[in-house]
Each structure stands twice: as C-alpha cells, then as structure tokens.
Amino acid sequence: MSDIFISYASEDKTRVQALARALEQKGWSVWWDRRIPAGKSFDDVIHDALKAAKSVVVVWTKTSVKSTWVKNESRSGLRRGILFPAMLLDEVEIPLEFEHLQAAHLMDWQPELDHAGFDQFIDDLAGVIGAPANAAVHPPPVPHMLWAASAPTSPTVESSLPRLLVK
C-alpha cells in the first residue's frame, strides 16, 4: 500500500518525477508506474496500486486532460474522496467532471525552492492521509532557566538553596 498514487500522462514523466521525489523526501510512499513487472498485466498492476493507495494525486497537463487512463484513475480517486488535483506544467481546462475540485497551482514550483502553493498542497495531503513518516516532530520550546541568588524572606532549609526561575 502506498500513501500516494500519482496519475499522469507518460509524456510528462520528467516533471512528475520531480514531484514524486519531493513527496518521497517528505516521507510518504509514492506509487507511479515507472515500471510494470515482467509477466504482470499493466492494467492489473495499476488497478491494484490505485485501490491500495491512501490518496490519488492527478497531474493535469495539456496531455493528461486527453488521457483516458488519467481520467479513469482520477474517477477512482474522486469516488473514494481522496483525489488531489494539481496543475504542474501548464494551466489547463480540467475535464468537466473534475473541474469542481480545487486544483493546486504548481506551474512555477521548483523542487529546490520554497513555494507557498506546494506547502499548502502538502498540508492538504497530510490532512487526509496523515503526516509523512519522517515529518519533523518539534518538541515544545524549553523555557530559559535562570538560577536566582536571592533567598526566601523567611529562614528555612530552602533558603540555602538557589531558586529556579522560569522565564
């Protein structure tokens, strides 16, 4: 089972590869049909991966909007409520049955640079499939600690010990 199934047109493979790597670097498992094992049926392998995925990311481009495969994979994600549309290469007219869904606009996204749209896309995915496996877990900040030299006003055993002040 993968966290993310990426649906795309094979002509867009180079750009989609950058997206797949970026999602993997976040800690999610990503399936995209780079290789179908020998002796396996192309459509069976894709169907099994699609059914097992926690989310479907469809990359809409000039070529993918014309692809029957991409539209079929997208329908599967839509039926399950796990479809995440993204425009990666160019702004296109999304097929009618999917145009009601907000698509992430990542046309100017570059993997090595910060991009607010990509960050939002990651947050949206995490909201459905959970945080990536290697998501940084930040502990709560530790307050600055200072030792006070002043003693309590009444003489007690504690008066000879320094007090811990939390700032």
N, C-alpha and C positions, 0 to 999 in steps of 0.2 A: 504494500500500500504506500502510495506517495502522498505527500501533503498537497502538491500542486501538479496538475496536468496542464501542459501548455498546448493549446490548439493554434496552429499557424499554417500558412502556405509555405511549401518547401522552398519557394523562391526567396523567401525572407529569412532563411536559415541563419545567415551570418549575424544579423541584428538580433534575432531571437536567442541565439547562443549567448550573447552578452546579457540578456535579461535572465536566462536560465542560470547562468553563473552567478549573477548578482543575487538571485533568490536563494541559491545554494549557499552562497557566502553568508547569508543571513542565518542559515542553519536549517532551512527547510529541505525536504527531499523533493526533487523535481523530476517529473517524467515528461519527456518529449521524444518523439520517435526517431531518434538518431540512428537506431539500428534495430531491426527486427531479427530475432534469432533464426538461424537456418532451420528449416523444417517446420516453422511456425507460420500460421496464416496471418497476413498483415492485418486484416480486419479483426480477427480474434484477439490478437495481442493488444491492439488499440482499444477494443471494446472492454477487455478485462482491466486494462490500466485506467480507463475512464471510469468504470464502475467503482474501482477501489479508491480513487482519488478523493481527498477531502475538499478540493476546490478545482475549478476549471478556469484558467486564465486564457481568454481568447485574444489574440493579437490581430486587430483589424487593420488591414492594409489594402491597397488597391488590388492586390492579387487575392488576398484571403476572403474578401467580401464576395468573390465569384466562386469560391471553392465549396463544392457540395460537402466534402469531408469536414471542413471547418464549421460550416453551418450545422451539420448533424452533431458534431461534438459539442457545439455551443448549445444546441437544443437540450442535450442531455444535462449539461450544467444548469441550464435555466430551469428545467423540470425539477431538479433537486435543490434549487435555490442556492447554488454555490458558484454561479457564473460571475467572473470578474473581467469585464471588457477593458481593453487597453488599446489606444492608438499609439503605435510605436514608431512608425516610419513616416506616415503622412496622415493628414486629416481626411477622412473619407466619409461617404454616406453609408452608415451602418445599415445592414439589411433590416427591412421593415419590422420583423418580429422581435428584433433586439434593440431597436432604437429608443425604447422607453427606459432602458437602463443607462445610468450614468457611466461613461467610459473615462478611464484615466487618460489624460492627455500627456503622453510621454515622448512626443515627437522630438523635443530638444533635449531629452535626457541623455546624459553621458555617464557611463558606469563609474568613472573615477571622480565625478564632481557631485557636490550636494545638489539636490533637486527637490523642491517642496512637493511637487506632484508625485514623485516616486516615494517620498517618505509617507505621504498620505495613503498611497496605494499599499504600502507595506502595513500601515496601521489598519487599513480596511481588511486586508487578508488576515492579519492576526486576530481581528475581531471575530472572525468566523472559524478559522482553523487553529487558533491558539498561537501563542508566541513561538518564534523559532526555537529550536533546541538549544542553540548557543547564544540566545539573547542575553545580553549583559544584565545581570541582576545587580542593581546598585543598592548596597546596604544604606540604611538611613544615615545621615551625616552624624558624626560623633561630635558632641559639643566640645568646645575648647575648655580644658580643665586648668584651673589655677589653684594653687595652694595658698591659703590665706594665713598670714603670720599672726593675725590678731586672735586673741583668746576670748572665750565667752566672758561675760561680765561677772558671773558667779564662779567661785573657785570649785572646780570639780575635777575628777580624774581626766575628763575630756579636755580640760583647759591646757594640758601639757601637750596635746596632740594638734597638729595642724588641721584646719578645716578644708574640705573640698568644696570649691565654689564652681557651679556650672554656669557658664556664661551663654 
